Amino acid sequence: MTRKDWLIQALDLAADGLTPVQLQKSLFILGAELPRSVGRNFYKFEPYNYGPYDSTIYHDADAMAVEGHVEISSPLMSSVRLYQITPSGRELADAKREALDRVGVEYLSKVVGWVEKLSFRDLVEAVYARYPEQRVNSVFES
């Protein structure tokens, strides 16, 4: 099990892809709430401009895009990237799922569903409410 296995699961569970903040916060919450499920080599989040952040997530997503498992786009009239799973990414996610902690996958499914329903502002505020230590370097004004 690798951290990329969790990243591809998050994208597989998303209805229409995840924005950067949704991807970051989904994986952060999973790791914060179920550290034993994700293992020692999971992402290492640091408080940043909008809460917990690990740039490695983007490096991993970029590598998976090169491999054809992830599509990264910027929808028209938006500067925000969107991370979406490809058909080969779905196959990879299916193949990797059995090796992952079942409780972790079920929890990630709930987290991804939750983050997809929130606006950027509401998501950042909810993370700060639950993990106030992640606000320390914030530029976000609520």
Backbone hydrogen bonds, N-H to C=O, Kabsch-Sander energy under -0.5 kcal/mol:
donor,donor_aa,acceptor,acceptor_aa,energy
5,D,2,T,-0.7
6,W,2,T,-0.9
7,L,3,R,-1.9
8,I,4,K,-2.6
9,Q,5,D,-1.4
10,A,6,W,-2.4
11,L,7,L,-2.0
12,D,8,I,-2.0
13,L,9,Q,-2.1
14,A,10,A,-0.9
16,D,17,G,-0.6
18,L,83,Y,-2.5
23,L,19,T,-2.6
24,Q,20,P,-2.8
25,K,21,V,-2.4
26,S,22,Q,-2.2
27,L,23,L,-2.1
28,F,24,Q,-2.4
29,I,25,K,-2.7
30,L,26,S,-2.1
31,G,27,L,-2.3
32,A,28,F,-2.9
33,E,29,I,-2.6
34,L,30,L,-2.6
37,S,34,L,-0.7
38,V,34,L,-1.4
39,G,35,P,-1.5
42,F,39,G,-0.8
45,F,43,Y,-0.7
46,E,53,Y,-2.4
48,Y,51,G,-1.2
51,G,48,Y,-1.6
53,Y,46,E,-1.6
57,I,54,D,-1.7
58,Y,55,S,-0.8
59,H,55,S,-1.6
60,D,56,T,-2.9
61,A,57,I,-2.5
62,D,58,Y,-2.7
63,A,59,H,-2.3
64,M,60,D,-2.4
65,A,61,A,-1.8
66,V,62,D,-2.1
67,E,63,A,-1.7
68,G,65,A,-1.1
69,H,64,M,-2.9
70,V,64,M,-1.1
71,E,84,Q,-3.4
73,S,71,E,-0.5
73,S,82,L,-2.3
78,S,75,P,-1.4
82,L,73,S,-3.0
83,Y,18,L,-2.9
84,Q,71,E,-2.8
84,Q,82,L,-0.6
86,T,69,H,-2.1
90,R,86,T,-2.3
91,E,87,P,-1.9
92,L,88,S,-2.2
93,A,89,G,-2.9
94,D,90,R,-2.6
95,A,91,E,-2.3
96,K,92,L,-2.3
97,R,93,A,-1.8
98,E,94,D,-0.6
99,A,96,K,-1.3
100,L,96,K,-0.7
100,L,97,R,-1.2
101,D,37,S,-0.5
105,V,101,D,-2.2
106,E,102,R,-2.4
107,Y,103,V,-2.4
108,L,104,G,-2.7
109,S,105,V,-2.0
110,K,106,E,-1.5
111,V,107,Y,-2.5
112,V,108,L,-3.0
113,G,109,S,-2.0
114,W,110,K,-2.0
115,V,111,V,-2.9
116,E,112,V,-2.0
117,K,113,G,-0.6
117,K,114,W,-1.0
118,L,114,W,-0.5
118,L,115,V,-1.0
123,L,119,S,-2.5
124,V,120,F,-2.5
125,E,121,R,-2.6
126,A,122,D,-2.2
127,V,123,L,-2.3
128,Y,124,V,-2.4
129,A,125,E,-2.2
130,R,126,A,-1.8
131,Y,127,V,-2.9
134,Q,131,Y,-2.3
135,R,132,P,-1.7
136,V,133,E,-0.9
138,S,135,R,-2.3
139,V,49,N,-2.5
140,F,49,N,-1.0
142,S,140,F,-0.6
